Amino acid sequence: MPIQLIALDLDGTLLNQHSQITPENANAIHDAAARGIEFVIVTGRRFDFALPTLEPLTCDLHLIVSNGAVIKSRAGRTIQRSLLPAATALRVLDATVDFRSGLSVIFDRARGEGKQVILERAEWDHPVRGPYLRRNREVIDEIVPLHLCLDGEDPIQVGYAGSCPNARALKHRLESLPFAAELSIALTEYQARDLSILDVLHRSVSKGAALSTWAQRRGISRENVMAIGDNFNDLEMLSAAGLPVIMGNAVADLKLLGYAVTAANTESGVAAAIRKYALDAGTGEEK
């Protein structure tokens, strides 16, 4: 089936090791867009953290951010939101006090309307978390104790950043809670850096659910959707696509699922996948 919509993860997928879009990736996306193929970015990043990375792309596109909780236009217009109830977020914080140093509460607030990322204490010089915190300093606030930020406004999520073993322990804790059915948990692992990012979201939220919703809005069937990702939080998105493709640098568990594999993000694997499965396939050429 011809590809009409391509969903792209950012980190480890569209972005290379320098968090940049390579010219090869940008050219392939522009070539596909010129043929009428639509693009949607599907990422765990917040909208304001994702948007600057897309500057090399001049084509129209939309963003599914915060692991599927929010869909926005490139101009920032909110199309859909599924927020985590504040009462549920408070229960999560109460049940995870021993993980508090890595926890944050994230809100969907426009710049100038309040801080977006709330922590008890920002470890600016932390060897793993520090670079992210410093890049996002202007949207970060510190509130002690953390639960005081939940004053009636529903957040997007409760987030955790820490070592891979700690994140897996937290995931197990959350899945064991009596109200676990009220939660959706998205885990991203970078084992080479011993960094995991875990997001606790509204129970209906996932990259896959948001992609399916977006495809339906655009009148595009599952068979005409290609999705490209590299990590655990991409699994639902890959399952929602008629053509799932994983990166050469994908986590090992994804490579056991039999999906098509493209080159690594350091080798412009997104461009290779677009040309093989969307452009060359559309012309009947084999390369």
VENCORHU-V353511 format. One record per residue. N is the residue number from 1. RES is the residue in three letters. PSI is psi in radians with two decimals (* if undefined). Layout:
N:RES:PSI + N:RES:PSI
//
This chain:
1:MET:2.45 + 2:PRO:2.48 + 3:ILE:2.22 + 4:GLN:-0.40 + 5:LEU:2.29 + 6:ILE:2.17 + 7:ALA:2.21 + 8:LEU:2.17 + 9:ASP:2.80 + 10:LEU:-1.37 + 11:ASP:2.22 + 12:GLY:-0.03 + 13:THR:-1.51 + 14:LEU:-0.60 + 15:LEU:2.44 + 16:ASN:-2.92 + 17:GLN:-0.22 + 18:HIS:0.25 + 19:SER:0.69 + 20:GLN:2.68 + 21:ILE:2.14 + 22:THR:2.73 + 23:PRO:-0.62 + 24:GLU:-0.77 + 25:ASN:-0.78 + 26:ALA:-0.76 + 27:ASN:-0.74 + 28:ALA:-0.72 + 29:ILE:-0.77 + 30:HIS:-0.68 + 31:ASP:-0.74 + 32:ALA:-0.73 + 33:ALA:-0.63 + 34:ALA:-0.40 + 35:ARG:0.08 + 36:GLY:0.10 + 37:ILE:2.31 + 38:GLU:2.69 + 39:PHE:2.48 + 40:VAL:2.30 + 41:ILE:2.26 + 42:VAL:1.87 + 43:THR:2.76 + 44:GLY:-0.22 + 45:ARG:2.71 + 46:ARG:2.78 + 47:PHE:-0.86 + 48:ASP:-0.40 + 49:PHE:-0.45 + 50:ALA:-0.69 + 51:LEU:-0.79 + 52:PRO:-0.45 + 53:THR:-0.28 + 54:LEU:0.10 + 55:GLU:-0.62 + 56:PRO:-0.21 + 57:LEU:2.14 + 58:THR:-0.11 + 59:CYS:2.83 + 60:ASP:2.46 + 61:LEU:2.92 + 62:HIS:2.90 + 63:LEU:2.23 + 64:ILE:1.96 + 65:VAL:3.02 + 66:SER:0.79 + 67:ASN:0.57 + 68:GLY:-0.06 + 69:ALA:-0.48 + 70:VAL:2.37 + 71:ILE:2.21 + 72:LYS:2.70 + 73:SER:2.88 + 74:ARG:-0.51 + 75:ALA:-0.11 + 76:GLY:0.08 + 77:ARG:2.22 + 78:THR:2.20 + 79:ILE:-0.63 + 80:GLN:2.48 + 81:ARG:2.47 + 82:SER:1.70 + 83:LEU:2.75 + 84:LEU:2.13 + 85:PRO:2.41 + 86:ALA:-0.65 + 87:ALA:-0.65 + 88:THR:-0.72 + 89:ALA:-0.70 + 90:LEU:-0.70 + 91:ARG:-0.65 + 92:VAL:-0.80 + 93:LEU:-0.71 + 94:ASP:-0.54 + 95:ALA:-0.07 + 96:THR:0.62 + 97:VAL:-0.63 + 98:ASP:-0.09 + 99:PHE:0.18 + 100:ARG:-0.54 + 101:SER:-0.40 + 102:GLY:0.06 + 103:LEU:2.61 + 104:SER:2.78 + 105:VAL:2.25 + 106:ILE:2.28 + 107:PHE:2.66 + 108:ASP:1.42 + 109:ARG:2.40 + 110:ALA:2.67 + 111:ARG:2.35 + 112:GLY:-0.13 + 113:GLU:0.33 + 114:GLY:2.76 + 115:LYS:2.57 + 116:GLN:-0.57 + 117:VAL:2.08 + 118:ILE:2.24 + 119:LEU:2.86 + 120:GLU:-0.77 + 121:ARG:2.12 + 122:ALA:2.04 + 123:GLU:1.38 + 124:TRP:-0.54 + 125:ASP:0.20 + 126:HIS:2.38 + 127:PRO:-0.46 + 128:VAL:-0.90 + 129:ARG:-0.42 + 130:GLY:-0.84 + 131:PRO:-0.74 + 132:TYR:-0.80 + 133:LEU:-0.76 + 134:ARG:-0.66 + 135:ARG:-0.43 + 136:ASN:0.37 + 137:ARG:-0.69 + 138:GLU:-0.28 + 139:VAL:0.12 + 140:ILE:2.43 + 141:ASP:2.74 + 142:GLU:2.20 + 143:ILE:2.24 + 144:VAL:2.19 + 145:PRO:2.79 + 146:LEU:-0.59 + 147:HIS:-0.25 + 148:LEU:-0.29 + 149:CYS:-0.28 + 150:LEU:1.36 + 151:ASP:0.49 + 152:GLY:-0.35 + 153:GLU:2.24 + 154:ASP:2.29 + 155:PRO:2.96 + 156:ILE:-0.78 + 157:GLN:2.88 + 158:VAL:2.20 + 159:GLY:2.69 + 160:TYR:2.40 + 161:ALA:2.23 + 162:GLY:-2.88 + 163:SER:2.77 + 164:CYS:-0.80 + 165:PRO:-0.70 + 166:ASN:-0.69 + 167:ALA:-0.68 + 168:ARG:-0.64 + 169:ALA:-0.70 + 170:LEU:-0.73 + 171:LYS:-0.76 + 172:HIS:-0.73 + 173:ARG:-0.84 + 174:LEU:-0.70 + 175:GLU:-0.30 + 176:SER:-0.11 + 177:LEU:2.58 + 178:PRO:-0.36 + 179:PHE:0.45 + 180:ALA:-0.50 + 181:ALA:-0.26 + 182:GLU:0.00 + 183:LEU:2.66 + 184:SER:2.33 + 185:ILE:2.18 + 186:ALA:2.15 + 187:LEU:2.31 + 188:THR:2.27 + 189:GLU:2.39 + 190:TYR:1.49 + 191:GLN:-0.55 + 192:ALA:-0.47 + 193:ARG:-0.01 + 194:ASP:0.87 + 195:LEU:2.25 + 196:SER:2.53 + 197:ILE:2.16 + 198:LEU:2.22 + 199:ASP:2.33 + 200:VAL:2.06 + 201:LEU:3.02 + 202:HIS:2.53 + 203:ARG:-0.41 + 204:SER:-0.03 + 205:VAL:2.34 + 206:SER:2.84 + 207:LYS:-0.68 + 208:GLY:-0.76 + 209:ALA:-0.73 + 210:ALA:-0.69 + 211:LEU:-0.75 + 212:SER:-0.75 + 213:THR:-0.76 + 214:TRP:-0.75 + 215:ALA:-0.71 + 216:GLN:-0.72 + 217:ARG:-0.60 + 218:ARG:-0.05 + 219:GLY:0.55 + 220:ILE:2.25 + 221:SER:2.77 + 222:ARG:-0.68 + 223:GLU:-0.34 + 224:ASN:0.26 + 225:VAL:2.29 + 226:MET:2.39 + 227:ALA:2.45 + 228:ILE:2.21 + 229:GLY:-3.13 + 230:ASP:-0.10 + 231:ASN:3.08 + 232:PHE:-0.66 + 233:ASN:-0.09 + 234:ASP:-0.11 + 235:LEU:-0.83 + 236:GLU:-0.64 + 237:MET:-0.78 + 238:LEU:-0.70 + 239:SER:-0.46 + 240:ALA:-0.15 + 241:ALA:2.54 + 242:GLY:-0.52 + 243:LEU:1.62 + 244:PRO:2.36 + 245:VAL:2.35 + 246:ILE:2.69 + 247:MET:2.72 + 248:GLY:-0.40 + 249:ASN:0.22 + 250:ALA:2.72 + 251:VAL:2.59 + 252:ALA:-0.65 + 253:ASP:-0.59 + 254:LEU:-0.51 + 255:LYS:-0.15 + 256:LEU:-0.07 + 257:LEU:-0.06 + 258:GLY:0.22 + 259:TYR:2.74 + 260:ALA:2.52 + 261:VAL:2.28 + 262:THR:-3.03 + 263:ALA:2.96 + 264:ALA:2.87 + 265:ASN:-0.40 + 266:THR:-0.14 + 267:GLU:0.42 + 268:SER:0.83 + 269:GLY:-0.50 + 270:VAL:-0.78 + 271:ALA:-0.76 + 272:ALA:-0.73 + 273:ALA:-0.74 + 274:ILE:-0.77 + 275:ARG:-0.66 + 276:LYS:-0.80 + 277:TYR:-0.38 + 278:ALA:-0.68 + 279:LEU:-1.02 + 280:ASP:-0.67 + 281:ALA:-0.59 + 282:GLY:-0.35 + 283:THR:-0.07 + 284:GLY:0.11 + 285:GLU:2.63 + 286:GLU:2.17 + 287:LYS:*
//
